[in-house]
Amino acid sequence: MGLEGRFDEEAGVVRVGADARQRYHDSRGYGYPLSGNEIALAPVEAAHLLFRGDLEAVVAPDGTELDFRSFVAREPGTDFGVRFLVYADLRSRGFYLSPAAKPWVADPPDADFAVFPRGKGPQDGEVEYPLRVIGERTDVAASDLAAGVLAVVDEESEITYFDISRAPPSGATEAPLPEGCAADLLADRVVVWEPPLELYEEAFYGQPLEGREYDRPTLQCSLLEAAYLAERGAIDLEPETVRSRGREVEGDRFDRRLAVYTALRERDVVPKTGYKFGADFRTYDEVESVDELGHSERLVRVHPADYVFEPRDLALDVRLAHGVRKTMVFALVDGDGPAEDDTEDGGTATIEWWSIERLTP
């Protein structure tokens, strides 16, 4: 026999008595226990039980008996429609999940739902990942990024899941720099004359002017590469001269990109242009020889710390990176000047590194 629930408007939950605790909570992880065998359900949980036919009806405060259709038509709670779609999808995949709030979860994450490992529920005290739910037209501020899973529901009710994590990159490319190589600043690049072979072949700076056939390459370097080399005395140009040219060419974006370029090099990661992939950089963790260069591991986009992501653009970036077997990383730069990433102290700029990948739960 199906049970009925009663909507507690003040608490914002649906109360269900009789044997509800054994039937819904203990066996299938719905709601949280009240006194005796009574439980409280979040609206999304009650809607799912109505949808499945496990709950007969929900009685509204005015005494109206609501079936699934009439209950959902009232849209109980903010963004109820997209939240229900994600809740139902994960339930169909074998996951138990609860609202990320007390008393459903003793130590709730800052999210919409707490998703539990397969075969476990809220009583086990283990959260697989926090889950945030948005519609495709809801922008995401960079400052709101958090480790966990983001579920985006599009206009046709399809769901895309993104795994978001902190991802400070690290590599193993170590190569000594020369001192005072002759260099000339051109309109939007720098030519380095007679550098040691290692500067290109092992540290992967620039591109040989001669192409693939060279004895000792003449290197064409980007303004980012040149600024980094000038700051370390590897070429005979004033660092501020190169940085000023970079700002003339790119505006404020140059300082952010230089901060990220510098942080990557200091982490023994080799950044090269990501233009062909629509990104700021592609990166190599370990370069032993340019002749035996493997595939780059990640694409990096550089944004200011107050950047706002549109879910559609986010999906495009992540899909592109996945399609070329790379991980999409967003470097969020706060401030300007010498940069330090988010695992170290000091500097006048900070960088947060966020990796975002598609996830199939």
N, C-alpha and C positions, 0 to 999 in steps of 0.2 A: 504493500500500500504506500502511495506517495505521501510525503509530508508537506505541510504548508509552513511557510515562514512568515514572520511579522516584521514589518519595517519599523525599526526604532529610529525615528527621525532625529532625535537629539544626539544619539551616539553615531548615527550614520551607518548602521549595520542592520543586517537581517537576522533576527533571532529565530532559531529552530529548536523545538523541544523533542519530546518522545525519545527515540533511540538515536537521535542525530549524531551524538558524539561517536558512538561505535560505527554508525553507517557512513558518516561523511569525514569526520576528523581522524579517528584512529586508523581507519583502513585506507583512506585516500588523501589525507592531508589538507582537507578544506577547513577553513575557519580556525577559531581558537575556543577552548572550553570556557563555559560559564559555570554556574552551579549545577550539580547533578549531571544529567546527560544533555543539557542544553548547550548549544554552541552559538557563536556569533560569526556571521559571514560578511565579508566585504561585498558591496554591490556586484563587483565583477565575478566573485565566486558564486553568489546566488544566481546571477545571470547564466553562468555556465551550467549549473545544476538544472535550471529551468530549461535550457537549451537541450540538454541531454535527456530530459524527461524524468530525472531523478528527484526533482522537487516539483510538487504539484502546482503550487502557486505561491505568490508573495502577497500578503494582505497589506495594503497601503494604510496610512493613518486614518483615512476617511472610510475605511472598511471595504474599499474596492479590491476584488481579487484580480491580481495581475498575472497573466501568463507571460511567456518569454517575449512575445511581440510587444505587448503593452508595457512590460517592465523596461525593455530596451528603448521604447519610444520616449520614455521620460528622461533618458540619458542621465542616470544618477551619477554625479561626480564629474570633475574636469576631464576632458578628453576620454570620456568613457568608451566611445566607439572604437578608437584605435587600441586602447588598452584591452578591451575585450577580445579583439581579433588576435592580438599577440598572446594573451592568456590562453585562449582556446587552441591556438596553434601549438604552443609548447606542451599543453596537456595532451594533445594528440600525438606528440612525439615521445611521450612517456615521462615527462618531467612533472614534478610537483613544484609549485611556486606559490608564494604568498605576497601580499602587499609588504613593501619594505617599511614596516612600522610596528611599533609595539601595540598590543601584546602578541601579534602574529610571530614576530621574531624578537628574541631577547636583545640582540645587539644589531639593530637594523642598519644596512648600508644606506648611503645617501642616493637613493634610486627610487624607481616606481615599484619594482618587484625584487624579491630575493628568490633566486632560482636554486633549487637544491640538487645535489648529485642524483643521478638516476638510481632508483631503489631506496632513496632516503627522503625524509620529510622534515617539517619544522621541528619535530620533537628530537631530531638527531643533532641539532645545533651546528650543522655544517652547511655553509652557503657555497654553491658552485661558482656563481658570479652574480653581481648586482646587475640589474637590467633597467635601462631607461627606454621609454617609448615615446616616439614623436610621429607626427604626420609629415609627409614630404614637403609641406609648405612651412614647417616650423624651423626657423633658423637656429643654429647652435653657436653660441658665443664661445670663442676659444677659452675664455676663463672658466667656462662650465664643463670643459672636458674632464672626464674622470675615468679611472681604470674600471673596466667592466665591459658590458655589452650594450650597444645602442641598437634598438629595433626601429626601423623606419617603415611606416606603412604608406604605400603610395595610393594614388587616387582610385586604383582598381582593386584595392585591398590586398595587394601582394606585399609580402614582408621581406625586407632585407636586413640581415643581422650583421653588425660590425663589431669586431673585437678590438677594443681600445686599450692600449697599455703604454706605460712610460717606457721609453726606448732610447736611453742615452747610448749612442753608438760607440763601438770600440774596434780597433783594428790592430794589425801587427806589421805595418809598413814603416820601417825605420831606415832613414837614409840621411847621411850628413849633408849639410848644405855647403856650397863653396863660399868664397869671400870676394866681394867686389867685382863680379863679372861685368864687363862692359854691356850697357843696355841703352836703347833709345826708345823714348816714349812717342808713339804715333797717335793717331786720332782716337782710337778706341782699343789699342792693344800695345804691347811692348815687345820689342825684338831684343833677345839676349844673344850677344855675339860670343862665339867660341866657349860655351860652357862645358864643364866636364860631362862626359857621356852619361854618368850616373844620374845627373839631374833629370834627364828624360827617361833613360832606360830602366832605372830602379826607383826613382821617386815620382816619375810620371808627371813632370811639369811641362806644360806647353805642348806644341806640335812642331816637328822639324820643318823648316822652310823648304828644305830640299825634298820633302816627301820621304818615301821609304829608302831611297838610295842616298846614303850619307856616310862619311867617315867620322866627322865630328859635327853634329847638327847645329844649325843656327835655329834657335827656338823662338817661335811666336807664342807669347804668353798672354792670357787674358789679363785684364786690369786687376781682377781679384788675385790671380796668381802673382802678378807683379807687385801688388801692394804687400802681400804676405812676404815675398822674397826681399823686398826693399826694407821692410821693418826689421828683418833679421840680417841685414848687411850682405845678402847674397848677391845683390846687383847694385850697381853704382848710381842709383836714382834716389832722390829724397822721398821718403815714404809719403809725406804730406802732398808732394807734387802728384804722385800717382793717385792718392785718395781723392784729391781735388778733381782730377780728371774723371775719376769714377763717378763722382757726384754730378759733374757736368753731363755725363752720358746717361746716368740712371736716376739721378735725384736721390732722395733719402733711401730708396731701396738698396743702393749700393752699400751703405753702412751696415744694414741688416744682413745682407748677403756676405759681406766681408766678415762680420762677427761669426756667422755660421761656418764659413769656409775655414776661418782660423781655428774654431773649436774642433772641427773635424780633423784638421791636420795635427792639432795638438793631441788628439786621441788616436793618432797613427792610422787614420782613415784617409784614403785618397779621394778627394772630390773632383769630379770633372763635370763639364756642362751637361745638363739634362735636357737641353733644348729639344732634341729629337723626340723626347717623351713628354714634352709639355711641362717639365719640372725645372727647378733651379739647378739641381745637381743629380748625377748618378754617382754612386760611391763604390769603392773597392776596399775591402778590409785588408787584403794582403797582396802587395805587388812585389814579386821577386824579379820579374823581367817583363818588359812591355811585349816582347816577342812571344811570351807564353801567358799572356793576359787572359784571365778567366772572365766570366760574366760578372757584371756589377750586381751587388746584392740588394741595393735599395735605391729608391728615388726619394729625393728630399725637396719639399716645398718650403719656402721661407715666408713667414707672415709676421706682422706685428702682433704683440700680445693681445691687443684689443680687437683682433680680427673676428669676423662673424662668418661662419660657414653656412652655405646653402646646401641642404642635403643632396640636391641634384648634382652639384659640383663635387661634393664629397664622394658620391657614388661613382662619378666619372673618373676621378683620380685613382680611387682604390681599384676599380675595374681595370683601368689601364695598367697599373702596376702589376696586378695579378696576371694579366694577359701576357706580360713580358717576363714573368717569373721573378718579380722583385717585390719587396715590401715597401709600402708607402709610409713615409715618415714626414711629419710636419714639425718644423722647427719654429717655435714661437719666440720672438725676440722682444724683450722688454728693455727699453732704454737704448743708449748708443754708446759708442766708445769701445775700449777693449772689452771683449766678451768673456764671460765665464758661464759654463753650463750649470744646470740645476743640481749637480752633485758636488759642486765646489763653492768656496766662498771667495768674495772679492770681485774686482772689476766694476765697471759702471753699466754693464748690460748683463742681463741674464737670459738664458735660453732654456726653454722647456722642450723636450723631445717627446713626441707622441707618435706611436705606431698604430696604424689603423688597417685592419685586414677584414675581408669578408669571412663570415663564420657560418657553418651549417651546424646547427645545434644537434 
